[in-house]
Amino acid sequence: MNLSSLGPTTRATFGYVVLGRSGDKSSDCNLGLFVRHHDEYDWLGTLLNVENIHKLLGRDDKGKNIDRYRGFNATN
């Protein structure tokens, strides 16, 4: 999805729109990102698609699943 197709934008810090939690269990980590509104989820899903998250993890990426929860507006 092209980000410009989402309509007008406002420049803001990531944390202004996206909330998050993180944690770790042994060799696994958990990063939960979520937004307050359904239209923001499309933006988040486009910006942080599965491929981009794997790239951001770099050498720490172990190839584990990245799950998305549309009804909750969250990526985990």
PyMOL Python script that loads the backbone (N, CA, C, O; Angstrom):
from pymol import cmd

cmd.read_pdbstr("""\
ATOM      1  N   MET A   1       0.842  -1.173   0.000  1.00  0.00           N
ATOM      2  CA  MET A   1       0.000   0.000   0.000  1.00  0.00           C
ATOM      3  C   MET A   1       0.890   1.239   0.000  1.00  0.00           C
ATOM      4  O   MET A   1       1.860   1.317   0.754  1.00  0.00           O
ATOM      5  N   ASN A   2       0.558   2.186  -0.834  1.00  0.00           N
ATOM      6  CA  ASN A   2       1.276   3.448  -0.888  1.00  0.00           C
ATOM      7  C   ASN A   2       0.780   4.332   0.258  1.00  0.00           C
ATOM      8  O   ASN A   2      -0.425   4.551   0.385  1.00  0.00           O
ATOM      9  N   LEU A   3       1.686   4.841   1.090  1.00  0.00           N
ATOM     10  CA  LEU A   3       1.282   5.638   2.245  1.00  0.00           C
ATOM     11  C   LEU A   3       0.468   6.866   1.852  1.00  0.00           C
ATOM     12  O   LEU A   3      -0.393   7.302   2.616  1.00  0.00           O
ATOM     13  N   SER A   4       0.724   7.428   0.682  1.00  0.00           N
ATOM     14  CA  SER A   4      -0.026   8.614   0.259  1.00  0.00           C
ATOM     15  C   SER A   4      -1.500   8.289   0.004  1.00  0.00           C
ATOM     16  O   SER A   4      -2.334   9.195  -0.015  1.00  0.00           O
ATOM     17  N   SER A   5      -1.828   7.018  -0.191  1.00  0.00           N
ATOM     18  CA  SER A   5      -3.221   6.636  -0.423  1.00  0.00           C
ATOM     19  C   SER A   5      -4.053   6.685   0.859  1.00  0.00           C
ATOM     20  O   SER A   5      -5.275   6.542   0.811  1.00  0.00           O
ATOM     21  N   LEU A   6      -3.402   6.886   1.998  1.00  0.00           N
ATOM     22  CA  LEU A   6      -4.114   6.902   3.273  1.00  0.00           C
ATOM     23  C   LEU A   6      -4.732   8.260   3.593  1.00  0.00           C
ATOM     24  O   LEU A   6      -5.415   8.405   4.608  1.00  0.00           O
ATOM     25  N   GLY A   7      -4.499   9.255   2.737  1.00  0.00           N
ATOM     26  CA  GLY A   7      -5.108  10.567   2.946  1.00  0.00           C
ATOM     27  C   GLY A   7      -4.149  11.555   3.570  1.00  0.00           C
ATOM     28  O   GLY A   7      -2.939  11.328   3.583  1.00  0.00           O
ATOM     29  N   PRO A   8      -4.685  12.667   4.093  1.00  0.00           N
ATOM     30  CA  PRO A   8      -3.847  13.713   4.673  1.00  0.00           C
ATOM     31  C   PRO A   8      -3.045  13.185   5.865  1.00  0.00           C
ATOM     32  O   PRO A   8      -3.494  12.295   6.588  1.00  0.00           O
ATOM     33  N   THR A   9      -1.872  13.741   6.048  1.00  0.00           N
ATOM     34  CA  THR A   9      -1.021  13.311   7.157  1.00  0.00           C
ATOM     35  C   THR A   9      -0.621  14.500   8.016  1.00  0.00           C
ATOM     36  O   THR A   9      -0.689  15.652   7.586  1.00  0.00           O
ATOM     37  N   THR A  10      -0.206  14.199   9.225  1.00  0.00           N
ATOM     38  CA  THR A  10       0.318  15.185  10.160  1.00  0.00           C
ATOM     39  C   THR A  10       1.639  14.659  10.679  1.00  0.00           C
ATOM     40  O   THR A  10       1.732  13.497  11.074  1.00  0.00           O
ATOM     41  N   ARG A  11       2.660  15.497  10.682  1.00  0.00           N
ATOM     42  CA  ARG A  11       3.958  15.073  11.199  1.00  0.00           C
ATOM     43  C   ARG A  11       3.878  15.003  12.730  1.00  0.00           C
ATOM     44  O   ARG A  11       3.477  15.965  13.385  1.00  0.00           O
ATOM     45  N   ALA A  12       4.261  13.861  13.281  1.00  0.00           N
ATOM     46  CA  ALA A  12       4.228  13.653  14.731  1.00  0.00           C
ATOM     47  C   ALA A  12       5.261  12.596  15.087  1.00  0.00           C
ATOM     48  O   ALA A  12       5.731  11.864  14.216  1.00  0.00           O
ATOM     49  N   THR A  13       5.610  12.515  16.347  1.00  0.00           N
ATOM     50  CA  THR A  13       6.515  11.459  16.791  1.00  0.00           C
ATOM     51  C   THR A  13       5.787  10.118  16.721  1.00  0.00           C
ATOM     52  O   THR A  13       4.560  10.063  16.804  1.00  0.00           O
ATOM     53  N   PHE A  14       6.548   9.052  16.568  1.00  0.00           N
ATOM     54  CA  PHE A  14       5.980   7.710  16.469  1.00  0.00           C
ATOM     55  C   PHE A  14       5.105   7.412  17.688  1.00  0.00           C
ATOM     56  O   PHE A  14       4.009   6.868  17.550  1.00  0.00           O
ATOM     57  N   GLY A  15       5.588   7.768  18.881  1.00  0.00           N
ATOM     58  CA  GLY A  15       4.873   7.487  20.114  1.00  0.00           C
ATOM     59  C   GLY A  15       3.588   8.276  20.295  1.00  0.00           C
ATOM     60  O   GLY A  15       2.782   7.940  21.162  1.00  0.00           O
ATOM     61  N   TYR A  16       3.378   9.311  19.501  1.00  0.00           N
ATOM     62  CA  TYR A  16       2.135  10.075  19.559  1.00  0.00           C
ATOM     63  C   TYR A  16       0.975   9.253  18.992  1.00  0.00           C
ATOM     64  O   TYR A  16      -0.172   9.403  19.414  1.00  0.00           O
ATOM     65  N   VAL A  17       1.289   8.390  18.040  1.00  0.00           N
ATOM     66  CA  VAL A  17       0.264   7.590  17.366  1.00  0.00           C
ATOM     67  C   VAL A  17       0.283   6.143  17.843  1.00  0.00           C
ATOM     68  O   VAL A  17      -0.773   5.532  18.007  1.00  0.00           O
ATOM     69  N   VAL A  18       1.468   5.591  18.066  1.00  0.00           N
ATOM     70  CA  VAL A  18       1.637   4.167  18.354  1.00  0.00           C
ATOM     71  C   VAL A  18       2.001   3.959  19.819  1.00  0.00           C
ATOM     72  O   VAL A  18       2.890   4.626  20.348  1.00  0.00           O
ATOM     73  N   LEU A  19       1.313   3.036  20.464  1.00  0.00           N
ATOM     74  CA  LEU A  19       1.635   2.629  21.827  1.00  0.00           C
ATOM     75  C   LEU A  19       2.338   1.285  21.746  1.00  0.00           C
ATOM     76  O   LEU A  19       2.160   0.549  20.775  1.00  0.00           O
ATOM     77  N   GLY A  20       3.133   0.959  22.750  1.00  0.00           N
ATOM     78  CA  GLY A  20       3.846  -0.305  22.673  1.00  0.00           C
ATOM     79  C   GLY A  20       4.200  -0.896  24.018  1.00  0.00           C
ATOM     80  O   GLY A  20       4.214  -0.213  25.042  1.00  0.00           O
ATOM     81  N   ARG A  21       4.486  -2.181  23.986  1.00  0.00           N
ATOM     82  CA  ARG A  21       4.973  -2.937  25.147  1.00  0.00           C
ATOM     83  C   ARG A  21       6.013  -3.918  24.631  1.00  0.00           C
ATOM     84  O   ARG A  21       5.958  -4.345  23.477  1.00  0.00           O
ATOM     85  N   SER A  22       6.935  -4.263  25.467  1.00  0.00           N
ATOM     86  CA  SER A  22       7.934  -5.251  25.057  1.00  0.00           C
ATOM     87  C   SER A  22       8.300  -6.122  26.249  1.00  0.00           C
ATOM     88  O   SER A  22       8.036  -5.778  27.402  1.00  0.00           O
ATOM     89  N   GLY A  23       8.908  -7.245  25.944  1.00  0.00           N
ATOM     90  CA  GLY A  23       9.351  -8.158  26.982  1.00  0.00           C
ATOM     91  C   GLY A  23      10.192  -9.258  26.378  1.00  0.00           C
ATOM     92  O   GLY A  23      10.322  -9.362  25.159  1.00  0.00           O
ATOM     93  N   ASP A  24      10.758 -10.072  27.235  1.00  0.00           N
ATOM     94  CA  ASP A  24      11.553 -11.185  26.727  1.00  0.00           C
ATOM     95  C   ASP A  24      11.359 -12.399  27.617  1.00  0.00           C
ATOM     96  O   ASP A  24      11.092 -12.285  28.813  1.00  0.00           O
ATOM     97  N   LYS A  25      11.498 -13.542  27.011  1.00  0.00           N
ATOM     98  CA  LYS A  25      11.446 -14.842  27.684  1.00  0.00           C
ATOM     99  C   LYS A  25      12.572 -15.673  27.105  1.00  0.00           C
ATOM    100  O   LYS A  25      12.481 -16.149  25.974  1.00  0.00           O
ATOM    101  N   SER A  26      13.612 -15.846  27.861  1.00  0.00           N
ATOM    102  CA  SER A  26      14.755 -16.640  27.407  1.00  0.00           C
ATOM    103  C   SER A  26      15.302 -16.059  26.107  1.00  0.00           C
ATOM    104  O   SER A  26      15.739 -14.909  26.089  1.00  0.00           O
ATOM    105  N   SER A  27      15.288 -16.822  25.029  1.00  0.00           N
ATOM    106  CA  SER A  27      15.847 -16.339  23.762  1.00  0.00           C
ATOM    107  C   SER A  27      14.794 -15.673  22.878  1.00  0.00           C
ATOM    108  O   SER A  27      15.095 -15.279  21.752  1.00  0.00           O
ATOM    109  N   ASP A  28      13.571 -15.544  23.372  1.00  0.00           N
ATOM    110  CA  ASP A  28      12.494 -14.921  22.602  1.00  0.00           C
ATOM    111  C   ASP A  28      12.221 -13.513  23.121  1.00  0.00           C
ATOM    112  O   ASP A  28      12.397 -13.228  24.305  1.00  0.00           O
ATOM    113  N   CYS A  29      11.794 -12.653  22.226  1.00  0.00           N
ATOM    114  CA  CYS A  29      11.373 -11.316  22.647  1.00  0.00           C
ATOM    115  C   CYS A  29       9.974 -11.054  22.117  1.00  0.00           C
ATOM    116  O   CYS A  29       9.522 -11.684  21.161  1.00  0.00           O
ATOM    117  N   ASN A  30       9.315 -10.129  22.747  1.00  0.00           N
ATOM    118  CA  ASN A  30       7.963  -9.776  22.366  1.00  0.00           C
ATOM    119  C   ASN A  30       7.886  -8.260  22.255  1.00  0.00           C
ATOM    120  O   ASN A  30       8.271  -7.544  23.179  1.00  0.00           O
ATOM    121  N   LEU A  31       7.396  -7.782  21.138  1.00  0.00           N
ATOM    122  CA  LEU A  31       7.178  -6.358  20.923  1.00  0.00           C
ATOM    123  C   LEU A  31       5.746  -6.199  20.455  1.00  0.00           C
ATOM    124  O   LEU A  31       5.390  -6.654  19.367  1.00  0.00           O
ATOM    125  N   GLY A  32       4.941  -5.573  21.248  1.00  0.00           N
ATOM    126  CA  GLY A  32       3.556  -5.330  20.877  1.00  0.00           C
ATOM    127  C   GLY A  32       3.366  -3.861  20.550  1.00  0.00           C
ATOM    128  O   GLY A  32       3.674  -2.999  21.373  1.00  0.00           O
ATOM    129  N   LEU A  33       2.865  -3.566  19.367  1.00  0.00           N
ATOM    130  CA  LEU A  33       2.592  -2.199  18.936  1.00  0.00           C
ATOM    131  C   LEU A  33       1.116  -2.085  18.610  1.00  0.00           C
ATOM    132  O   LEU A  33       0.560  -2.954  17.939  1.00  0.00           O
ATOM    133  N   PHE A  34       0.477  -1.025  19.075  1.00  0.00           N
ATOM    134  CA  PHE A  34      -0.940  -0.880  18.783  1.00  0.00           C
ATOM    135  C   PHE A  34      -1.310   0.592  18.661  1.00  0.00           C
ATOM    136  O   PHE A  34      -0.625   1.470  19.186  1.00  0.00           O
ATOM    137  N   VAL A  35      -2.394   0.836  17.964  1.00  0.00           N
ATOM    138  CA  VAL A  35      -2.898   2.184  17.721  1.00  0.00           C
ATOM    139  C   VAL A  35      -4.324   2.276  18.250  1.00  0.00           C
ATOM    140  O   VAL A  35      -4.975   1.259  18.488  1.00  0.00           O
ATOM    141  N   ARG A  36      -4.794   3.488  18.428  1.00  0.00           N
ATOM    142  CA  ARG A  36      -6.116   3.700  19.013  1.00  0.00           C
ATOM    143  C   ARG A  36      -7.265   3.597  18.008  1.00  0.00           C
ATOM    144  O   ARG A  36      -8.388   3.256  18.382  1.00  0.00           O
ATOM    145  N   HIS A  37      -6.991   3.887  16.741  1.00  0.00           N
ATOM    146  CA  HIS A  37      -8.055   3.997  15.746  1.00  0.00           C
ATOM    147  C   HIS A  37      -7.803   3.065  14.562  1.00  0.00           C
ATOM    148  O   HIS A  37      -6.657   2.840  14.172  1.00  0.00           O
ATOM    149  N   HIS A  38      -8.886   2.525  13.995  1.00  0.00           N
ATOM    150  CA  HIS A  38      -8.769   1.570  12.890  1.00  0.00           C
ATOM    151  C   HIS A  38      -8.014   2.141  11.694  1.00  0.00           C
ATOM    152  O   HIS A  38      -7.220   1.433  11.075  1.00  0.00           O
ATOM    153  N   ASP A  39      -8.249   3.414  11.355  1.00  0.00           N
ATOM    154  CA  ASP A  39      -7.563   3.977  10.190  1.00  0.00           C
ATOM    155  C   ASP A  39      -6.056   4.101  10.423  1.00  0.00           C
ATOM    156  O   ASP A  39      -5.289   4.107   9.461  1.00  0.00           O
ATOM    157  N   GLU A  40      -5.623   4.199  11.669  1.00  0.00           N
ATOM    158  CA  GLU A  40      -4.192   4.257  11.981  1.00  0.00           C
ATOM    159  C   GLU A  40      -3.536   2.885  11.805  1.00  0.00           C
ATOM    160  O   GLU A  40      -2.336   2.797  11.546  1.00  0.00           O
ATOM    161  N   TYR A  41      -4.323   1.819  11.947  1.00  0.00           N
ATOM    162  CA  TYR A  41      -3.763   0.474  11.798  1.00  0.00           C
ATOM    163  C   TYR A  41      -3.276   0.236  10.373  1.00  0.00           C
ATOM    164  O   TYR A  41      -2.243  -0.403  10.173  1.00  0.00           O
ATOM    165  N   ASP A  42      -3.999   0.736   9.391  1.00  0.00           N
ATOM    166  CA  ASP A  42      -3.550   0.590   8.001  1.00  0.00           C
ATOM    167  C   ASP A  42      -2.198   1.267   7.805  1.00  0.00           C
ATOM    168  O   ASP A  42      -1.320   0.722   7.136  1.00  0.00           O
ATOM    169  N   TRP A  43      -2.029   2.442   8.380  1.00  0.00           N
ATOM    170  CA  TRP A  43      -0.750   3.158   8.300  1.00  0.00           C
ATOM    171  C   TRP A  43       0.357   2.354   8.988  1.00  0.00           C
ATOM    172  O   TRP A  43       1.438   2.174   8.427  1.00  0.00           O
ATOM    173  N   LEU A  44       0.081   1.869  10.212  1.00  0.00           N
ATOM    174  CA  LEU A  44       1.081   1.100  10.957  1.00  0.00           C
ATOM    175  C   LEU A  44       1.453  -0.168  10.202  1.00  0.00           C
ATOM    176  O   LEU A  44       2.631  -0.511  10.103  1.00  0.00           O
ATOM    177  N   GLY A  45       0.456  -0.863   9.670  1.00  0.00           N
ATOM    178  CA  GLY A  45       0.713  -2.098   8.930  1.00  0.00           C
ATOM    179  C   GLY A  45       1.516  -1.884   7.668  1.00  0.00           C
ATOM    180  O   GLY A  45       2.266  -2.765   7.247  1.00  0.00           O
ATOM    181  N   THR A  46       1.366  -0.713   7.057  1.00  0.00           N
ATOM    182  CA  THR A  46       2.131  -0.393   5.857  1.00  0.00           C
ATOM    183  C   THR A  46       3.559  -0.017   6.212  1.00  0.00           C
ATOM    184  O   THR A  46       4.508  -0.466   5.569  1.00  0.00           O
ATOM    185  N   LEU A  47       3.704   0.803   7.230  1.00  0.00           N
ATOM    186  CA  LEU A  47       5.031   1.240   7.661  1.00  0.00           C
ATOM    187  C   LEU A  47       5.841   0.076   8.221  1.00  0.00           C
ATOM    188  O   LEU A  47       7.014  -0.094   7.887  1.00  0.00           O
ATOM    189  N   LEU A  48       5.213  -0.715   9.068  1.00  0.00           N
ATOM    190  CA  LEU A  48       5.898  -1.842   9.704  1.00  0.00           C
ATOM    191  C   LEU A  48       5.319  -3.156   9.201  1.00  0.00           C
ATOM    192  O   LEU A  48       4.767  -3.940   9.973  1.00  0.00           O
ATOM    193  N   ASN A  49       5.451  -3.386   7.904  1.00  0.00           N
ATOM    194  CA  ASN A  49       5.030  -4.677   7.376  1.00  0.00           C
ATOM    195  C   ASN A  49       6.030  -5.740   7.833  1.00  0.00           C
ATOM    196  O   ASN A  49       7.090  -5.408   8.362  1.00  0.00           O
ATOM    197  N   VAL A  50       5.702  -6.989   7.635  1.00  0.00           N
ATOM    198  CA  VAL A  50       6.544  -8.087   8.121  1.00  0.00           C
ATOM    199  C   VAL A  50       7.971  -7.964   7.594  1.00  0.00           C
ATOM    200  O   VAL A  50       8.926  -8.156   8.347  1.00  0.00           O
ATOM    201  N   GLU A  51       8.123  -7.650   6.328  1.00  0.00           N
ATOM    202  CA  GLU A  51       9.458  -7.524   5.735  1.00  0.00           C
ATOM    203  C   GLU A  51      10.264  -6.419   6.423  1.00  0.00           C
ATOM    204  O   GLU A  51      11.442  -6.610   6.724  1.00  0.00           O
ATOM    205  N   ASN A  52       9.640  -5.271   6.673  1.00  0.00           N
ATOM    206  CA  ASN A  52      10.358  -4.168   7.316  1.00  0.00           C
ATOM    207  C   ASN A  52      10.742  -4.490   8.756  1.00  0.00           C
ATOM    208  O   ASN A  52      11.807  -4.082   9.217  1.00  0.00           O
ATOM    209  N   ILE A  53       9.889  -5.216   9.466  1.00  0.00           N
ATOM    210  CA  ILE A  53      10.227  -5.594  10.842  1.00  0.00           C
ATOM    211  C   ILE A  53      11.430  -6.525  10.844  1.00  0.00           C
ATOM    212  O   ILE A  53      12.330  -6.369  11.669  1.00  0.00           O
ATOM    213  N   HIS A  54      11.457  -7.495   9.929  1.00  0.00           N
ATOM    214  CA  HIS A  54      12.620  -8.384   9.840  1.00  0.00           C
ATOM    215  C   HIS A  54      13.886  -7.578   9.542  1.00  0.00           C
ATOM    216  O   HIS A  54      14.942  -7.859  10.108  1.00  0.00           O
ATOM    217  N   LYS A  55      13.791  -6.585   8.666  1.00  0.00           N
ATOM    218  CA  LYS A  55      14.950  -5.737   8.353  1.00  0.00           C
ATOM    219  C   LYS A  55      15.397  -4.946   9.575  1.00  0.00           C
ATOM    220  O   LYS A  55      16.593  -4.846   9.846  1.00  0.00           O
ATOM    221  N   LEU A  56      14.442  -4.383  10.316  1.00  0.00           N
ATOM    222  CA  LEU A  56      14.781  -3.609  11.506  1.00  0.00           C
ATOM    223  C   LEU A  56      15.459  -4.468  12.570  1.00  0.00           C
ATOM    224  O   LEU A  56      16.340  -3.991  13.286  1.00  0.00           O
ATOM    225  N   LEU A  57      15.055  -5.723  12.674  1.00  0.00           N
ATOM    226  CA  LEU A  57      15.672  -6.623  13.654  1.00  0.00           C
ATOM    227  C   LEU A  57      17.101  -6.984  13.275  1.00  0.00           C
ATOM    228  O   LEU A  57      17.919  -7.302  14.138  1.00  0.00           O
ATOM    229  N   GLY A  58      17.393  -6.934  11.989  1.00  0.00           N
ATOM    230  CA  GLY A  58      18.762  -7.203  11.532  1.00  0.00           C
ATOM    231  C   GLY A  58      19.269  -8.557  11.977  1.00  0.00           C
ATOM    232  O   GLY A  58      18.580  -9.567  11.833  1.00  0.00           O
ATOM    233  N   ARG A  59      20.472  -8.574  12.516  1.00  0.00           N
ATOM    234  CA  ARG A  59      21.080  -9.857  12.909  1.00  0.00           C
ATOM    235  C   ARG A  59      20.393 -10.497  14.109  1.00  0.00           C
ATOM    236  O   ARG A  59      20.609 -11.676  14.389  1.00  0.00           O
ATOM    237  N   ASP A  60      19.560  -9.727  14.826  1.00  0.00           N
ATOM    238  CA  ASP A  60      18.810 -10.296  15.944  1.00  0.00           C
ATOM    239  C   ASP A  60      17.576 -11.068  15.481  1.00  0.00           C
ATOM    240  O   ASP A  60      16.929 -11.742  16.282  1.00  0.00           O
ATOM    241  N   ASP A  61      17.253 -10.973  14.203  1.00  0.00           N
ATOM    242  CA  ASP A  61      16.096 -11.674  13.654  1.00  0.00           C
ATOM    243  C   ASP A  61      16.375 -13.171  13.615  1.00  0.00           C
ATOM    244  O   ASP A  61      17.339 -13.616  12.992  1.00  0.00           O
ATOM    245  N   LYS A  62      15.534 -13.933  14.277  1.00  0.00           N
ATOM    246  CA  LYS A  62      15.675 -15.397  14.311  1.00  0.00           C
ATOM    247  C   LYS A  62      14.654 -16.087  13.416  1.00  0.00           C
ATOM    248  O   LYS A  62      14.506 -17.308  13.470  1.00  0.00           O
ATOM    249  N   GLY A  63      13.942 -15.305  12.586  1.00  0.00           N
ATOM    250  CA  GLY A  63      12.980 -15.889  11.657  1.00  0.00           C
ATOM    251  C   GLY A  63      11.679 -16.335  12.296  1.00  0.00           C
ATOM    252  O   GLY A  63      10.941 -17.122  11.703  1.00  0.00           O
ATOM    253  N   LYS A  64      11.384 -15.850  13.487  1.00  0.00           N
ATOM    254  CA  LYS A  64      10.142 -16.235  14.169  1.00  0.00           C
ATOM    255  C   LYS A  64       8.945 -15.529  13.533  1.00  0.00           C
ATOM    256  O   LYS A  64       9.104 -14.580  12.765  1.00  0.00           O
ATOM    257  N   ASN A  65       7.760 -16.004  13.861  1.00  0.00           N
ATOM    258  CA  ASN A  65       6.530 -15.423  13.322  1.00  0.00           C
ATOM    259  C   ASN A  65       6.323 -13.998  13.807  1.00  0.00           C
ATOM    260  O   ASN A  65       6.676 -13.649  14.933  1.00  0.00           O
ATOM    261  N   ILE A  66       5.752 -13.196  12.947  1.00  0.00           N
ATOM    262  CA  ILE A  66       5.274 -11.869  13.308  1.00  0.00           C
ATOM    263  C   ILE A  66       3.775 -11.913  13.072  1.00  0.00           C
ATOM    264  O   ILE A  66       3.323 -12.091  11.941  1.00  0.00           O
ATOM    265  N   ASP A  67       3.006 -11.750  14.138  1.00  0.00           N
ATOM    266  CA  ASP A  67       1.559 -11.891  14.073  1.00  0.00           C
ATOM    267  C   ASP A  67       0.890 -10.522  14.094  1.00  0.00           C
ATOM    268  O   ASP A  67       1.368  -9.589  14.739  1.00  0.00           O
ATOM    269  N   ARG A  68      -0.217 -10.424  13.379  1.00  0.00           N
ATOM    270  CA  ARG A  68      -0.992  -9.179  13.327  1.00  0.00           C
ATOM    271  C   ARG A  68      -2.413  -9.475  13.795  1.00  0.00           C
ATOM    272  O   ARG A  68      -2.970 -10.535  13.508  1.00  0.00           O
ATOM    273  N   TYR A  69      -2.986  -8.521  14.519  1.00  0.00           N
ATOM    274  CA  TYR A  69      -4.328  -8.684  15.074  1.00  0.00           C
ATOM    275  C   TYR A  69      -5.183  -7.486  14.672  1.00  0.00           C
ATOM    276  O   TYR A  69      -5.304  -6.521  15.426  1.00  0.00           O
ATOM    277  N   ARG A  70      -5.771  -7.552  13.491  1.00  0.00           N
ATOM    278  CA  ARG A  70      -6.517  -6.418  12.939  1.00  0.00           C
ATOM    279  C   ARG A  70      -7.637  -5.962  13.875  1.00  0.00           C
ATOM    280  O   ARG A  70      -7.789  -4.758  14.081  1.00  0.00           O
ATOM    281  N   GLY A  71      -8.399  -6.842  14.430  1.00  0.00           N
ATOM    282  CA  GLY A  71      -9.507  -6.453  15.305  1.00  0.00           C
ATOM    283  C   GLY A  71      -9.067  -5.701  16.550  1.00  0.00           C
ATOM    284  O   GLY A  71      -9.845  -4.954  17.142  1.00  0.00           O
ATOM    285  N   PHE A  72      -7.809  -5.902  16.944  1.00  0.00           N
ATOM    286  CA  PHE A  72      -7.256  -5.218  18.106  1.00  0.00           C
ATOM    287  C   PHE A  72      -6.364  -4.048  17.705  1.00  0.00           C
ATOM    288  O   PHE A  72      -5.830  -3.352  18.568  1.00  0.00           O
ATOM    289  N   ASN A  73      -6.198  -3.824  16.396  1.00  0.00           N
ATOM    290  CA  ASN A  73      -5.313  -2.772  15.885  1.00  0.00           C
ATOM    291  C   ASN A  73      -3.891  -2.957  16.399  1.00  0.00           C
ATOM    292  O   ASN A  73      -3.243  -1.988  16.794  1.00  0.00           O
ATOM    293  N   ALA A  74      -3.402  -4.193  16.395  1.00  0.00           N
ATOM    294  CA  ALA A  74      -2.100  -4.471  16.998  1.00  0.00           C
ATOM    295  C   ALA A  74      -1.238  -5.377  16.126  1.00  0.00           C
ATOM    296  O   ALA A  74      -1.737  -6.169  15.327  1.00  0.00           O
ATOM    297  N   THR A  75       0.074  -5.232  16.308  1.00  0.00           N
ATOM    298  CA  THR A  75       1.074  -6.093  15.690  1.00  0.00           C
ATOM    299  C   THR A  75       1.914  -6.662  16.810  1.00  0.00           C
ATOM    300  O   THR A  75       2.320  -5.921  17.706  1.00  0.00           O
ATOM    301  N   ASN A  76       2.192  -7.973  16.787  1.00  0.00           N
ATOM    302  CA  ASN A  76       2.931  -8.596  17.873  1.00  0.00           C
ATOM    303  C   ASN A  76       4.027  -9.473  17.303  1.00  0.00           C
ATOM    304  O   ASN A  76       4.774 -10.096  18.057  1.00  0.00           O
TER     305      ASN A  76
END
""", "prot")
cmd.dss("prot")
cmd.show_as("cartoon", "prot")
cmd.util.cbc("prot")
cmd.orient("prot")
